[in-house]
Amino acid sequence: MKAIKLLLGTLVIGMSFASCIVDNSIDEPYDVSLEEVVTANDLWYIDYNNTTGAGDVPFLSKAFTISFINGKVFANNNLVGIGTVGNGYGIQIGFYDTFDGRLKISHNLDGYYNFDVIQLSVNNIKLRDNYNNVTYNLLGYQKSTFDYDQVFYDNIEYFLQEYSAWEKTYTSTAGDVNAFDYENFLKFTPEILTTFYSSKDNVGTPIANIFWDYVGDYVVANVEGYDNLKILTLDYDNLDNEKFELTVINDGKISLYHIASGTTYEFTGRGYIQYLKPSSSLAKSATSDVGRARTKVFRETEIRRNLK
C-alpha cells in the first residue's frame, strides 16, 4: 500500500463542506504539520453515514471514536463504558506515525494502513485509503465538550447489540394488559442490523438456557423535536407490531414505554460483549473482534403523539 502525503482542503464557502473544496498536495503544510492536524482534537467521531467508497478498513468501521496520542491510536469500539474506558479515549488499538507528512497506522489485528488526510477544518478531516477505496469522515471534539450521551442515541442499534440479552426487570402498574407483558427477554444481533429475538422464559433464566421463541425485524425512528428519544417498533408478523418510546437510562438499562397500552418496561443488559478486549479487566464479559461493523443508518422521523 502506497503512503500518500497530507492533503489540505480549503473551504471556499464558510459552513458548506460540500462546496468547492480544493486539495493541495504538499510535502509540508505552510503553517501546520500532519501531527498537529490529527492531534488537534482529543476525539475524532467517525461519522460513518458520510463514508464514501466501496472498500472497508475494519478497525475504522468498527469504532465510534478514534484518538491519536503520542504515537498511539485509541478507539471506542463499544458504547457501553464510553466516556470512562481509557479515560474517555477507549482502548489502545495500535500505533501511528506522521513521518514525512504521511499518516501510517499499525493496527493490533488488522495490520498496516496508509491514509491521505484531507483537512476540511480544524474539527473536520477525512481519512482516505486509496488502496481499499474508502474515505471516512471524522468530526473532532475535545473531551470536555463531547456529548457521550448523544452517541448512544445516534447509534442506538449498536448499543442494543452490546449485550447477549436484555432482561425485563421492571413493569409499571400503570397501563393495560397486553401481549408484550409476557415477553421477558430481548436480543439484538450484529449479524443483521435490524433483527431481534424475544423469549417468554422466566426472569432469571441463565442466558445460555434461554429459548428464543420468536425472531423478527425491528425499526428505530427518530422523534421530531427530541434528541434523547427514539421510537422502537418490533415486528411480530401476524401479531400486532409492538411500538415503544425508547430511552436510555444508563449504559446497562433501557426504558420501553408501550405506546398502545401505556405500560413502561425496563430492560437490563445481561452478558456484556466487549469488542477487541485489551486485557482481563472484564473477565466475565464475552469478547469479540468479528461479527460487527457499522453500516449506514438513515432513520424515519415521527411526531410524538402520546405524551406521558
C-alpha positions as CSV (number, residue, x, y, z in Angstrom):
1,M,0.0,0.0,0.0
2,K,1.4,3.3,-1.1
3,A,1.7,6.1,1.5
4,I,0.3,9.4,0.5
5,K,1.1,12.9,1.6
6,L,-1.2,15.2,3.7
7,L,-3.9,17.0,1.7
8,L,-5.2,20.3,3.0
9,G,-8.8,21.1,1.9
10,T,-9.6,24.8,1.5
11,L,-13.2,25.8,2.3
12,V,-14.4,28.3,-0.3
13,I,-17.8,28.8,1.2
14,G,-17.9,29.0,5.0
15,M,-20.0,26.3,6.6
16,S,-20.7,24.1,3.5
17,F,-18.2,21.3,3.4
18,A,-19.6,20.1,0.1
19,S,-18.8,23.3,-1.8
20,C,-15.7,24.0,-3.8
21,I,-13.0,22.2,-1.8
22,V,-9.5,22.5,-3.3
23,D,-6.9,19.8,-2.2
24,N,-3.3,20.9,-2.3
25,S,-0.8,18.1,-2.1
26,I,2.3,19.4,-0.4
27,D,5.3,17.9,1.3
28,E,5.0,20.1,4.4
29,P,2.0,22.4,5.0
30,Y,2.9,26.0,5.3
31,D,1.7,26.6,8.9
32,V,0.6,23.2,10.3
33,S,2.1,19.7,10.4
34,L,0.1,16.5,9.9
35,E,0.9,15.6,13.6
36,E,-0.8,18.9,14.6
37,V,-3.8,18.1,12.4
38,V,-4.5,14.7,13.8
39,T,-3.9,15.7,17.4
40,A,-5.8,18.9,17.3
41,N,-8.8,17.2,18.9
42,D,-9.0,14.7,21.8
43,L,-11.6,12.6,20.0
44,W,-12.5,12.1,16.3
45,Y,-16.0,10.9,16.0
46,I,-16.3,8.6,12.9
47,D,-19.3,10.0,11.0
48,Y,-20.0,6.6,9.3
49,N,-23.1,7.8,7.4
50,N,-20.8,10.0,5.4
51,T,-18.4,7.3,4.5
52,T,-17.7,7.0,0.7
53,G,-16.3,4.3,-1.4
54,A,-16.9,0.6,-1.8
55,G,-14.0,-0.6,0.4
56,D,-13.5,-1.0,4.1
57,V,-11.0,-0.5,6.9
58,P,-12.2,-2.9,9.6
59,F,-10.9,-1.0,12.6
60,L,-12.5,2.3,11.5
61,S,-15.8,0.7,10.5
62,K,-15.9,-0.9,14.0
63,A,-15.1,2.3,16.0
64,F,-17.2,5.2,17.2
65,T,-14.3,7.4,18.0
66,I,-10.5,7.3,17.3
67,S,-7.7,9.3,19.0
68,F,-4.1,9.9,18.2
69,I,-1.9,10.4,21.2
70,N,1.9,10.3,21.3
71,G,2.2,7.7,18.6
72,K,-0.6,5.5,19.9
73,V,-4.0,5.0,18.4
74,F,-7.0,4.7,20.8
75,A,-10.6,3.8,19.9
76,N,-14.0,3.5,21.5
77,N,-15.3,0.3,19.9
78,N,-18.2,-0.1,22.4
79,L,-20.9,2.3,23.6
80,V,-21.1,0.6,27.0
81,G,-18.5,2.4,29.1
82,I,-17.8,5.2,26.6
83,G,-16.6,8.2,28.4
84,T,-14.9,6.2,31.2
85,V,-12.9,3.4,29.5
86,G,-9.4,4.6,28.9
87,N,-10.2,8.0,30.5
88,G,-12.7,8.6,27.6
89,Y,-10.3,7.6,24.8
90,G,-11.2,3.9,24.8
91,I,-8.7,1.2,24.3
92,Q,-5.4,1.2,22.5
93,I,-5.7,-0.5,19.2
94,G,-2.3,0.2,17.6
95,F,0.3,2.8,16.8
96,Y,0.6,5.6,14.2
97,D,3.3,7.9,12.8
98,T,3.2,11.0,10.6
99,F,6.7,10.9,9.3
100,D,7.2,12.9,6.1
101,G,3.6,14.0,6.1
102,R,2.1,10.5,5.9
103,L,-0.4,9.0,8.3
104,K,0.5,5.4,8.8
105,I,-1.4,3.2,11.2
106,S,-0.4,-0.2,12.5
107,H,-3.4,-1.9,14.0
108,N,-3.0,-4.7,16.5
109,L,-5.1,-7.1,14.5
110,D,-5.7,-5.6,11.1
111,G,-2.2,-4.7,10.2
112,Y,-0.8,-1.7,8.4
113,Y,-2.8,1.1,6.6
114,N,-1.8,4.3,4.9
115,F,-4.1,7.3,4.5
116,D,-4.4,10.6,2.7
117,V,-5.5,13.2,5.3
118,I,-7.8,15.8,3.9
119,Q,-8.4,18.7,6.3
120,L,-11.7,20.5,5.8
121,S,-11.4,22.5,9.1
122,V,-9.8,22.2,12.5
123,N,-12.7,20.0,13.5
124,N,-13.3,18.0,10.3
125,I,-10.9,15.8,8.5
126,K,-11.2,12.9,6.1
127,L,-9.1,9.7,6.1
128,R,-8.8,8.3,2.5
129,D,-7.4,4.9,1.9
130,N,-6.8,4.7,-1.9
131,Y,-5.7,1.1,-1.7
132,N,-9.0,-0.1,-0.3
133,N,-11.1,2.6,-2.0
134,V,-12.8,4.1,1.1
135,T,-12.9,7.5,2.7
136,Y,-14.0,8.1,6.3
137,N,-15.4,11.4,7.6
138,L,-14.1,12.4,11.1
139,L,-15.5,15.1,13.3
140,G,-13.2,16.5,16.0
141,Y,-14.1,17.2,19.7
142,Q,-12.4,17.9,23.0
143,K,-13.3,15.5,25.7
144,S,-14.8,18.3,27.8
145,T,-17.3,19.2,25.2
146,F,-18.0,15.8,23.6
147,D,-21.6,14.6,24.2
148,Y,-21.1,11.0,25.1
149,D,-24.8,10.5,25.9
150,Q,-25.9,11.6,22.5
151,V,-23.6,9.0,20.9
152,F,-25.9,6.4,22.4
153,Y,-29.0,7.8,20.7
154,D,-27.2,8.4,17.4
155,N,-26.0,4.7,17.4
156,I,-28.8,3.0,19.3
157,E,-28.8,-0.1,17.2
158,Y,-25.2,-0.8,18.1
159,F,-25.8,-0.1,21.8
160,L,-28.6,-2.7,21.8
161,Q,-26.2,-5.3,20.4
162,E,-23.6,-5.0,23.2
163,Y,-25.4,-7.4,25.5
164,S,-26.2,-11.1,24.8
165,A,-29.7,-10.5,26.2
166,W,-31.9,-7.7,27.6
167,E,-33.9,-9.0,30.7
168,K,-37.1,-7.3,31.8
169,T,-36.5,-6.1,35.3
170,Y,-39.4,-3.7,35.8
171,T,-43.1,-3.4,34.7
172,S,-45.2,-0.4,35.7
173,T,-48.5,-0.9,37.5
174,A,-50.0,1.7,35.1
175,G,-51.0,0.5,31.7
176,D,-53.4,-2.0,30.1
177,V,-52.7,-5.7,30.0
178,N,-51.2,-6.6,26.6
179,A,-49.3,-9.4,24.8
180,F,-45.9,-7.9,25.5
181,D,-46.4,-8.4,29.2
182,Y,-45.3,-12.0,28.7
183,E,-42.0,-11.2,26.8
184,N,-39.2,-11.3,29.4
185,F,-36.1,-11.2,27.2
186,L,-35.0,-9.4,24.1
187,K,-31.8,-9.8,22.0
188,F,-30.5,-7.7,19.1
189,T,-27.8,-9.3,17.0
190,P,-25.0,-7.7,14.9
191,E,-25.2,-10.2,12.0
192,I,-28.3,-8.4,10.6
193,L,-28.7,-4.9,11.9
194,T,-32.5,-5.0,12.2
195,T,-33.1,-8.4,13.6
196,F,-34.4,-9.1,17.2
197,Y,-35.2,-12.2,19.2
198,S,-37.7,-12.4,22.1
199,S,-38.4,-15.0,24.8
200,K,-41.1,-15.7,27.3
201,D,-38.7,-17.6,29.6
202,N,-38.9,-16.8,33.3
203,V,-36.9,-13.8,34.5
204,G,-33.6,-15.1,36.0
205,T,-33.1,-17.8,33.4
206,P,-29.4,-18.1,32.6
207,I,-28.5,-16.6,29.2
208,A,-27.3,-19.9,27.9
209,N,-30.6,-21.6,28.7
210,I,-32.9,-19.0,27.1
211,F,-35.2,-20.4,24.4
212,W,-35.8,-17.7,21.9
213,D,-39.4,-18.1,21.0
214,Y,-39.5,-15.5,18.2
215,V,-37.2,-13.8,15.7
216,G,-38.3,-10.8,13.6
217,D,-37.4,-7.4,12.3
218,Y,-37.3,-4.1,14.1
219,V,-37.1,-0.5,13.1
220,V,-35.8,2.6,15.1
221,A,-37.2,6.0,14.2
222,N,-36.2,9.5,15.3
223,V,-38.7,11.7,17.1
224,E,-39.3,15.2,15.9
225,G,-38.0,17.7,18.4
226,Y,-36.3,15.2,20.7
227,D,-32.6,14.2,20.7
228,N,-32.9,11.8,23.6
229,L,-35.9,9.7,22.5
230,K,-36.4,7.0,19.8
231,I,-39.4,5.0,18.6
232,L,-38.7,1.3,18.6
233,T,-41.1,-1.0,16.6
234,L,-40.9,-4.7,16.9
235,D,-42.4,-6.6,14.0
236,Y,-44.3,-9.7,15.3
237,D,-45.5,-10.8,11.8
238,N,-49.2,-11.9,12.1
239,L,-49.5,-10.3,15.6
240,D,-49.8,-6.6,16.1
241,N,-46.5,-4.7,15.9
242,E,-45.3,-3.6,19.3
243,K,-44.3,0.1,19.3
244,F,-42.3,1.8,22.1
245,E,-40.8,5.0,23.1
246,L,-37.2,4.1,23.8
247,T,-35.0,5.9,26.2
248,V,-31.5,5.1,27.6
249,I,-31.4,5.1,31.4
250,N,-27.7,4.3,31.6
251,D,-25.3,2.1,29.7
252,G,-26.8,-1.1,31.1
253,K,-30.5,-0.3,31.2
254,I,-33.2,1.0,28.8
255,S,-36.8,2.0,29.2
256,L,-39.5,1.0,26.8
257,Y,-42.8,2.8,27.0
258,H,-45.5,0.7,25.3
259,I,-47.5,3.3,23.4
260,A,-50.7,1.3,22.8
261,S,-51.1,0.2,26.5
262,G,-49.4,2.9,28.4
263,T,-47.1,0.4,30.2
264,T,-43.5,1.2,30.9
265,Y,-40.9,-1.6,31.0
266,E,-37.3,-1.5,31.9
267,F,-34.8,-4.0,30.5
268,T,-31.3,-4.6,31.9
269,G,-28.4,-5.8,29.8
270,R,-27.0,-9.2,30.5
271,G,-23.8,-10.7,29.1
272,Y,-21.8,-7.6,28.1
273,I,-19.9,-8.1,24.8
274,Q,-16.7,-6.1,24.5
275,Y,-15.3,-5.7,21.1
276,L,-11.5,-6.1,20.9
277,K,-10.8,-6.6,24.6
278,P,-7.3,-5.4,25.6
279,S,-6.9,-7.1,29.0
280,S,-8.6,-9.3,31.6
281,S,-10.2,-6.4,33.4
282,L,-13.6,-7.6,32.5
283,A,-13.0,-11.3,32.7
284,K,-16.7,-12.2,33.0
285,S,-17.6,-10.5,29.7
286,A,-17.8,-12.1,26.3
287,T,-15.3,-10.6,23.8
288,S,-15.3,-10.3,20.0
289,D,-13.5,-8.7,17.2
290,V,-15.6,-10.1,14.5
291,G,-19.3,-10.1,13.5
292,R,-20.0,-6.4,13.9
293,A,-19.2,-3.4,11.8
294,R,-21.1,-0.2,11.4
295,T,-23.3,0.3,8.4
296,K,-25.1,3.4,7.2
297,V,-28.3,4.1,9.1
298,F,-30.9,6.5,7.9
299,R,-34.0,6.7,10.0
300,E,-37.5,8.0,9.5
301,T,-38.7,10.8,11.8
302,E,-42.0,10.5,13.6
303,I,-44.1,13.0,15.5
304,R,-44.6,12.2,19.2
305,R,-48.3,11.7,19.6
306,N,-48.7,10.2,23.1
307,L,-47.2,12.5,25.7
308,K,-46.7,11.0,29.1
